[in-house]
Amino acid sequence: MGPRDSTILVVLHSLVVDGSNSIAVLRAYHAFFMQTDIARIFFTPIMHIEIIRLKNHKTYQHQNLVLQRNMKNADQAPLLLNTPTLLALWITLPPMRPFKGSRSLCRLCGHCPSVVVSYTTLIHGDCEIGDMDAAQKVLDEMSERGVRPNAFAYCALLGVVLRKREFEKANVLIGKIWEVMESTFDVKINNAAFSNVIDYLCREGLFHEVFNIAEHMPQVKNVHQEFSYGQMIDSLCRSERYNGATRIVYIMRKRGFSPSSVSYNSILHGLCKDGDFLRAFQLLEEGICLGYSPSEFTYAILVEGLCQQCEVDKANQVLNVMLSKKHVDGTRIYNIYLRALCRMKNPSELLNVLVLMLQSNCPPDIISLNTLIKGFCMMGKMEEALQVLNDMINGKFCAPDKVTFTTIIQGLLNVGKAEEAMRFLHHVMPEKGFSPGVVTYNAVLRGLVKLGQAREAMELFNNMICRGVAADCLTHTVIIEGLCESNSIDDAVKFWSNVVWPSAVHDSFVYSALLKGLCRSERFSEACHLLYEMADCGVALNNVNYNIVIGCACKLGLKKGTYQIVGEMRKNGLRPDSVTARKWGKTYNNSSNFCNKCGFWIRTTSC
């Protein structure tokens, strides 16, 4: 490659890298296509990298057709690496079909595909658009041209056959796949083909066929059995058929195989996700007998679920299993268990675990004690929480931190002891060397708002600012919500105009709080004005903000106002969602469809 060719590639590379400039991408195409000696430059490994970069600009995929036509004038065969890359690009060109069968490909490229991967890509392209007949023709042409299909080529056709529910033809294809596997010694291709077969069957809901394969294993000589079972478990879990995956585990055990830890973890996570914690615990017991040891994440999910169902004895057994593992942080394991017990609202169990930690040489750390205090506060047991705090201050345990005091203050506010909470904030914390931060103040502000003390919350906010603590978006949200709930909507608007907006510390939660307050007071015009004003100032509003105002318009029967807000949504790049539709349908009894033209839901499919 000469100096001139190198210059062309450097310029082309620079234009392609500038992906933000659409004109630059087009110039890259034109600079490439106008070369009279395109063959010499195209068929180089460096050019392959640029083709990949160009194909990522999907807006200009039609330009690749020009590239196809330039190829037929080349005086040398393209690199094997480039041909499948271009084929993979061509099959994704919407909405036209870039080719039909390999004969059209010959006319475009000036050569015939001679490798299985090219034909398989063609079959995959036909199947992606649902053209089963064209895919079958390509498969037939492979034999005519002396190219022997492998199992992966048949799998490409199997997907569309199953989608069209032609089960007899699918059974023939699956049988052909097993037959081809027997004469193929490429383990990677066989494994990939088997994985695709199982994925296609699960995707179409044919789980009984998966179980049939697991029972009879027709591919037993060509795919490793452990891999086969693992793939079945993985596909069933991704289809959320966790009990079906458990059935595969039993088949494995019957034949002397042990599932991997990954398979066990996947099934346990799924069973817990479905709320079947007792079934997950049973599977865990069986797995332990085979040497399975749960991961820390699996342990956390399982003990939380068991504690939710008040199965403390079983949760204790899972705890002991984790503690029996080597090289584990016992304190961390206990901390996870403490957090799970907080959901039971049983203070005696929390104290039992604390005693157990002390007896087993796993001294509680600050996380353990903060979790313990939080559990007592959640249960309203403030005496026990304060006792633990006193023990920490007196040196029986590690010293408290800001989180400890914040949790205590929040617990006091939850039980209505606002004065005691303020004493901790203004006196106890500074005496112990802690300066309350924005997180502590936010907890106090939210507690005061819940107690209906919005004025006191406003005074505390001013005190916080005077102490040099910067407010965040949560602070502003809590203050606005408190003022609105206390029917001080005018004060909330003033707070927004004088404090929040000039500070530039606001987000969608702050907007929602103020819009809710205005709409709750039926001040629809002010809410609309605020919405439009923020949009004009470049504020990034979301669907929740618009839906609040739309709900108010629907409640007041202002259909014209509703359409105006929807138009404003579309103008700012948003589209009405299911919440918008529900508000509209609930108010006007309109069970309707979405119209792409006007951007709203109407009774017919067009305006």
N, C-alpha and C positions, 0 to 999 in steps of 0.2 A: 504494500500500500504506500503510494507516494506522498510527497508533502501536500499536494493539492487535496488528496483524499483525506488526509489527517485534518486539514483545515475544515473541510466540509463536515466531518464528524464532530469537531469541536464546536462549530457554530450550531449544528443540529442539537447537540447535547445541551448547550446553554439555553436554547429556546424551549426545549422540552422541560427542563428543570423549572422554568418559570411557569409553573402550572396555574398560577393565579391570573395569567394574562391569556385569554382565549385567542386573541390575535396571534400571540407568539406561538401557540400550538399549531394554528393553521399555517403560519409561516414555516414551521418545522416540517409539516407535511409537504408543502409546496417545494421547499428547498430540497427535500428528499426525492420527490417525484420527478423534478425537472432535470435530474442528472442523466446525461446520455450514457454514461458508463455505470448505470445503477447496479449491474450484476456484480462488478468487481467490488463495490462497496457493500452491497447488501449481504453477500454470503461471507461475512466475517463474524467471528465471535463477538466483537465489539458492537456490531450492528444489532445483534440479537438482544443486547441489553437495551438499546434504544427502542427496539420494537416493543419490548415489555413496557417501557415507559409510555410510549405512544398509546398502547392499547388501554392503559389505565384511564385515559381521557375519553370516557364513554360518550361524551357529547359529540365527539368527532369520529365515532366508530365507522360511519359510512365512508370516511376517507380511506379506510383500509381496503375497500373494494378496488380503488385505484391501485393500491399496492399489489393486489392479486393479479390485475391485468398486466402490470409491469413485469411480474415474475415470468410470464410465458415467453418473454423475449430474451430471458437469460440464457447464456450459452453454457451454463454449468448447473448441475443439480444443487438444490439448496441443502444447507446443512440439515442433518436429521433433527438437530435440536430446534431449528426454526419452524419446521413444518407443523409439528403438533401444537406449538405455541400459537401459530396463526389459525389453525383449525379450532382451537379452544376459544379464540376470539370470535371467529366467524359465526359459530353456533349461537352466540349470544346477541347477534345483531337483531334488534326489533325494528319494525314489525315484519320485515321481509325475510324470505328464505334465501340466503346467499348461495345455496347450491342444493341440488336434489340428486343424491347418489354420487358415486365416485366418478361417473362419466362427466358430469358437470365440473367436478373438481379438476379433472384432466384438462378441460378447456380453459379453466381459469389459471391453473398453475403451470401448464405445459408439461406435466409429468403425472405419473400414476403413483398413488401411495403404495408402498411396498412393505409397510410394517403394520403390525397388528394395532399399535397404539393410534395410528392415523384413522384406520377404519373404526376402531372403538370410539374415537372422538366423534366421527360422523354419525354413528349409531346413537350416541348419547345426545347429539344435537337434534336428531329427528325425534327422539323420545321426549326431549324437553318441551317440544311444541305439540306433543301428542300424536305425531305422524307415525303410527305403528307400521303401516304398510311400507313407507319409505325406509324405515329402519330395517325391516325384514329383507327388503331388496338389497340394501347394502351388505347385510349379513350373507345373503346368497352370493353376491358378487365376490366376496372374499374367497369362497371356494373356487369360483370360476377363474380367478386370477392366481390361484395357487397359494393364497395366504390362509393359513390354518387358524380358525378362530380359537381363542383361549377362553377359559371360564369367565374372564372379566368381560369379554365381548358379549357373551350370552346374558350376563347380568345386566348389561346396559339396556337390553331389550325387555328383560323381565319386569323392570319397574313400570313401564307404560302398560304392559299386558295386565299386570295386577290392578293398576289404576282403572283400566277399562273393564275390570271384573270378569275377565275371560279366564276362568280358573282352570279349565281343561288344558288350554294352551299353556298356562303357567306351569301346570304339573309336568307337561312334556318338556318345557324349558328347564325346569329344575332337575328333571332326570338327565337331560343332556349335560347340564353343568356338572353333575356328579360323574357322568361318563367321561367328560373331557378332563376332569381332575385326575382320573385314574391314569391317564397317559401323559400328564404334566408333572414335571419334577420341580417346578419353580414354587417353592413353599410360599413365598411372598404373594404371588398372584393367587394361589389357591386360598390363602388366608383372607385376602382382600375380597375375593369373589364370595366366599362363605359369609363374610361380614355383611356384604351387600344383600345377599339373599335373606338373611335374618332381619336386617333393617327394613327391607321392603315388606316382608311378611308382617312385622310388627306395625309398620306404618299404616298398612291396610286393615289392621285389626284381626289378622289371621293367626291368633295366638295358639289355636289348637294345632296348626301346622308346625309351629315352633316346638311345641311339646312332643309332637309326633317325631320330629327330627331328633330331639333329645333322647327319646326312648330307643329309636332304631339306629341312629347314627349312620346314615348311608354313606357319608364321606369319611368314615373312620380311618381309612388307609391313607388319606391324602391331606388331612388337616389334623393337627394335634388336638387330641380330645380336650385337654385342659383349656386350650385357646378357644375351642368351640363352645364349651360351657360358659366360659367367661364372656364371650361375645353375646351369647343368649341372655345372660344376666344383665349385661350392659344395655342391650336393646330393650329388654322388658322394663328396666328401671327408667330409661328415657321415655318409655311409653306410659310410665306411672302404673305399671302392673307389678307391684312389689310382691304381692302374694304369689304371683306366677313365677317371679324370680326365686322366691323361697322354694317353690316346687323343683326348680332346676337344682338347687342346693341339695335337696333330698336325693335326686337322681344321681348326682355326683357322689354323694356319700355311699349310696348303695353300690356304686361301681369302684369304690376305693380311691376316689379323688377328693381333694380338699380345696374348697374355694379360696381364692386369694383374699388378703386383707382388704384390698380395694373393693372386691365384690361384696364382702360382708358389710363394709362401711356403707356402700351405696344402698344396699337393701335396708339396713338399719335406719339410715337417714330417711329413706322413703316411707318406711312403716311409721316412724315418728311423725313425719309430715302429715300422714293420713290419720294421726291420732291413735294408731294401734300400738300403744306402748307395751302392753302385756305380750303381744305377739313378738315384738322386737326383743323383749327381755328373754323370752323363750328361745329365740334364735341365738341370742348372745350366749346363753347357757350351753346350748349345743355346740356352738363354735369354740367355746373355751375348752371343751373336751378334745377338740381337734388342734389345739394350740393357737387359736385365734386370740389376739389381744386388741381390744378396741383402741382407737385413737383418742386423743384428748377431746377433739371436737365431737366425736361420736358419744363419748362418755357424758359430755356436757348436755347434749340434746336429750339423751336417754334419761338421765337423773332428773332433769327439769320436768320431763313428761311424767315420770313416775311420781314425782312429788305433787304434781298437779292432780293426779288421781289418788293422792294420799296413800300410795304404796311405799311407805317408808322402809319396810323390811327389805323389799326388793331393791330400792335405791341404795340401802346400806350394803347389800351384796355387791352391787356394781362398784361402789366406793372401795370395798375391800379388794376387788379384782384389780382396780387401778393402783392401789397402794402396794399390791404384791409385785408389781412390775419393777424391774431393776432400773436404776438411773432415772427415777422420776422425782419431781419436786413435790414432796408430800404436802407442803403448805399450800401450793397452788391447787392441788387436787382437792384439798379440804375447802379452799375458797370457792371453787366451783360448786361444791356440794352445799356450802352455806347459802350461796346465792339461790340455788334451787329450793332450799328449805324455806326461804323467805316467802315463797308463793303459797305455802301451806298455812301461814298465820298461826303457827304453833310455837310459842316462845320457848317452851321446855325443850323442844328438839334442838333449837339453836344453842341453848346452854349446854346440852349434852355433847354437842359436837365440839364446843369450846373446851370442855373438860377432857374430851377424848384427844384433842390436839395436844393439850398439856401433858397428858399421860403417855403419849406416843412419841415424845421428843420432836414434835413438829410445832414449835412455838408460833403462835399467831403473829402475823405481821400487820402493818397498817391497813392493808387491803382486807384482811380477815376481820379486824375490829370495826372498820368502817362498814363492811357488809353486815356485820352483826348489829350495829347501831341502826343502820338503815332498815333492817328487818323489824327491829323493835318499833321504830317510828312508823313503819307501814301498818303495824298492828295496833298502833295507838298506845303502846306500852312505854310511855316516856320515863317512868321511874326506872325501869331496867336499862333504858338507853343512857340515862344520866348517871346511873351507877357505873356502867362500863366507862363512860367518859371520866368520871372521878378516879377510877382505878388507873386509867391512862395518865391522868395528870399527876397522880401520886406516885407513879413510877412502877406500878405492878406490871404494866405492859409498856409497849413502845409509846412515845409521846404522840399526842394528837396533831393533826395538820388542818389546813383550811377546809378540806373536804369533811372532816369530822365535825367541825363547828357548823359548817353550812348544813349538813344533814340534821344536826340537832335543832338548829333554828327552824328549818323547814318542818320538822316533826312537831315542834311547839306551835307553830302557826296552824298546822293541820288540826290540832286539837283545840284551837281557839285561844291559846295562851300568847297573845300578841305582846303584852308587856314583858313577859319573860324572854321572848324572842328578841325584843329590842335591847334588853339588858345584855344578852349575850353578844349582840352585834356591836353595841357602843362601848361596852365595858370589859366583858370577859375576854373577847378576842384580842383587843389591844393590850390587855394586861398579860396575856400569854405570848405577846410578840407577833401577832398576826394583824395585818391590815386587810380589811374586807375588800375583795375585788369585785369585778362586775358580775361574776357568777353568783357570789353570795348575795349581792344586792338584788339581782334578778329573782333569786329564790324568795327573798323577803318581800319584794314588790308583788310577786305573784300571790304569795300568801295573804298579804293585806287586801289585795283585790278580791280574792275569794271570800274574805271576811266582810266584804262590802265597805272597806275603809279606803275609798279612792282618794280622798283628800289627804289622808295620812301617807298614802303611797306617793302622792305628788310632792309632799313635803320631803319625804325621804329621797326622792329623785333629785330635788334641788340640793339637799345636803350632800348627796353623792357627787354631784358636779362640783360643788364647792371644795370637796376633798380631793379633787383632781382625778377622779375615776371616770374614764370615758365610757359613755353609754354605747351599747351595740344595738343591733336591729331587734333583738328579743326584748331589750329594755323598753324601746319605743312601742313595740307591739303590746306589751303588758300594760303600759300606761294608757294607751289609747283604748284598749279593751276595757280597762277599769272605768275610765271616764264615760265611755259609751254605755256600759252596763248600769252606771249610777245616774243615767239620764242627764249627763252633763255634756251633751253632744257639742254645744258651742265651745266649751273648754277644750274638747278633743280637737276641734277644727283649729282653734288658736294654737294649741300645742303643735299640731302638724305644720302650720304656717310659720310659726315663730321659732320652733326648735328643730323639728325633725327635718323639714325640707332644706333649711340652710345648712344643716350638718352633713348632708349627703350620705347619711347612714340610714338607709331604708331599703327594704326589699318587698317581695310580693306579699309576705305575711303582714307587714305594716300596712300596705295598701288594702289588703283584705279586711283588716280590723277596722279601718276608718270607713271603708265602703259599707261594711256590715252595719256599722253604727248609723250612718246616714240613711241606709235603706230601712233599718228597723224603725227609724223615726219618720219613715215615709217622705223623706226629703230627696225624692228621686231626681229632681232637676239639679240639685247640688252634687249628687253622686255622679250624674252624667258629666257635669262640668268638670269635676275633679278627674274623671276618667279621661276625658278628651284633653284636658290640660297636661296631664302626665304623659299621654301618648305624644303630644306635640313637643314636649321637652325631651323626647327620646327615651323615656322610661320603658324598660322591658316588662310589659304586662303579660300575664298568662291567662289561660282559660278560666281559672278560678276567679280572678278579679272580674272578668266580664260576666261570668255566670251569676255572680252576686247581684249585679245591677240588672241583668236580664230577669232573674227571679223576682226582683222588686217590680219591674215593669209588668211582668205577667200577673203578679198578685194584684196590681192596681188596674189591670185590664188595658194597659197602654200598648196595643199591638203595634202601632206605628213606631213607638219608641223602641220596641223590641227589635224591629227590623233595622232601625238606624244603628243600634248597638252592634248587631250582627254584621252590618256593612262596615262598621269601624273595625271590628275584629279582622275581617278579611283584608281590609286595607293595611293592617299592621302585620299581615302574614300568618294569622291564626285562623283556624276553622272551628265551627261549632262542634262540640263533642256530644257524647251520650248524656251527660248531665244537662246540657242545653236542651237537648231533645226531650228529656224527661220533664223539665220545667215547663216547656212549651206544651207538650201533650197533656200534662196534668191540668194545666190551666184552661186550655181550649178544647180538651177532649179530642185531640188530633193524633190519631195513630197514622203516622206518615212516613214517607221516604225522604232521603236526602237528595237535594237537587244541587248538582255541581255548578249549575249556571248562576243561581242566586246565593248559594252557600247556606241554604236553610232547609228545614224539613217541611215538606208540603204533602198534600194528599196524593198527588200524582207523581210520576217520575220526571216530569219536566214542568217548567214554569209556563 
